[in-house]
Amino acid sequence: MSNNTKAKFNISTIFDVINREKVIIGTLIEGELNKGDTFELVSDDEKFSYSISSVEAVNIKGIFRIGLYILSHSDPDLTILEQAAGLTILIN
């Protein structure tokens, strides 16, 4: 990992929590995740920034994954994030 990268995280699924943020569920590949960590996604040469508002353990049918509650720092809301399932993201 580069000097600015704290973690690698593979996104398996993304969903909404009513009256809360988006949640991404996945697997931590390397490093450590913390509240306030950030990442970016690029779509059509435009960068979208996100921050982690909470990190939680999730048990899905006996398999433990990590759930990240996500806040967006840019528009459009969180529609770009909805397309990120299957991607590995670098967390700063």
Rosetta blueprint (number, residue, H / E / L):
1 M L
2 S L
3 N L
4 N L
5 T L
6 K L
7 A E
8 K E
9 F E
10 N E
11 I E
12 S E
13 T E
14 I E
15 F E
16 D E
17 V L
18 I L
19 N L
20 R L
21 E L
22 K E
23 V E
24 I E
25 I E
26 G E
27 T E
28 L E
29 I E
30 E E
31 G E
32 E L
33 L L
34 N L
35 K L
36 G L
37 D L
38 T E
39 F E
40 E E
41 L E
42 V E
43 S E
44 D L
45 D L
46 E E
47 K E
48 F E
49 S E
50 Y E
51 S E
52 I E
53 S E
54 S E
55 V E
56 E E
57 A E
58 V E
59 N E
60 I E
61 K L
62 G L
63 I E
64 F E
65 R E
66 I E
67 G E
68 L E
69 Y E
70 I E
71 L E
72 S E
73 H L
74 S L
75 D L
76 P L
77 D L
78 L L
79 T L
80 I L
81 L H
82 E H
83 Q H
84 A L
85 A L
86 G L
87 L L
88 T E
89 I E
90 L E
91 I E
92 N L
